[in-house]
Amino acid sequence: MSQLQKEQKLDFGEIATVSFFALAVLLFIVVLIFGNAKGASGTVVKDRDLVIQISEVSEKASFYPVEIKGTRLEVLAVRASDNTVRTAFNTCQVCYGSGRGYYIQEGDVLVCQNCGNRFKRDEVEITRGGCNPVPITEEFKTVTDTSITISKEFLAKAKIIFANWKS
């Protein structure tokens, strides 16, 4: 093999290696940016306070998974038509025992996956009782201009309603 062929082979190997690493870095960046499309809601908060950035919350409900002492919970946050941010546990006050009493959003409503009750996003945190998301009201969270914090201690009190949860 001539010296020129060796150099060409070496150059191809170096190019392939650099290309592979560049592609890997690009893929990592894409996953970092788009792989967590719901903002912080894709990251499970374990045994600590849940902090929701108000700037992340829109008219499309965001779901924030939390794990407290081995029990998985989920908090939902949504921006109401009056521009306030509403929070609730993503479980139904009636259907939670079924394990399927959680909500998904369809347009402007949240739908219980156990009984099918349809619940307007503007009613989150306002309506209590019945087949509705369990509200997390002002006295159970700390709200600043930029964030909403729900304490680990308060989240721990809600473990019972998620004991059978099957999201």
Rosetta blueprint (number, residue, H / E / L):
1 M L
2 S L
3 Q H
4 L H
5 Q H
6 K H
7 E H
8 Q H
9 K H
10 L H
11 D H
12 F H
13 G H
14 E H
15 I H
16 A H
17 T H
18 V H
19 S H
20 F H
21 F H
22 A H
23 L H
24 A H
25 V H
26 L H
27 L H
28 F H
29 I H
30 V H
31 V H
32 L H
33 I H
34 F H
35 G L
36 N L
37 A L
38 K L
39 G H
40 A H
41 S H
42 G H
43 T L
44 V L
45 V E
46 K E
47 D L
48 R L
49 D L
50 L E
51 V E
52 I E
53 Q E
54 I H
55 S H
56 E H
57 V L
58 S L
59 E L
60 K L
61 A L
62 S E
63 F E
64 Y E
65 P E
66 V E
67 E E
68 I E
69 K L
70 G L
71 T E
72 R E
73 L E
74 E E
75 V E
76 L E
77 A E
78 V E
79 R E
80 A L
81 S L
82 D L
83 N L
84 T L
85 V E
86 R E
87 T E
88 A E
89 F E
90 N E
91 T E
92 C E
93 Q L
94 V L
95 C L
96 Y H
97 G H
98 S H
99 G L
100 R L
101 G L
102 Y L
103 Y E
104 I E
105 Q E
106 E E
107 G L
108 D L
109 V E
110 L E
111 V E
112 C E
113 Q L
114 N L
115 C L
116 G L
117 N L
118 R E
119 F E
120 K E
121 R H
122 D H
123 E H
124 V L
125 E L
126 I L
127 T L
128 R L
129 G L
130 G L
131 C L
132 N L
133 P E
134 V E
135 P E
136 I L
137 T L
138 E H
139 E H
140 F H
141 K L
142 T E
143 V E
144 T L
145 D L
146 T L
147 S E
148 I E
149 T E
150 I E
151 S L
152 K H
153 E H
154 F H
155 L H
156 A H
157 K H
158 A L
159 K H
160 I H
161 I H
162 F H
163 A L
164 N L
165 W L
166 K L
167 S L
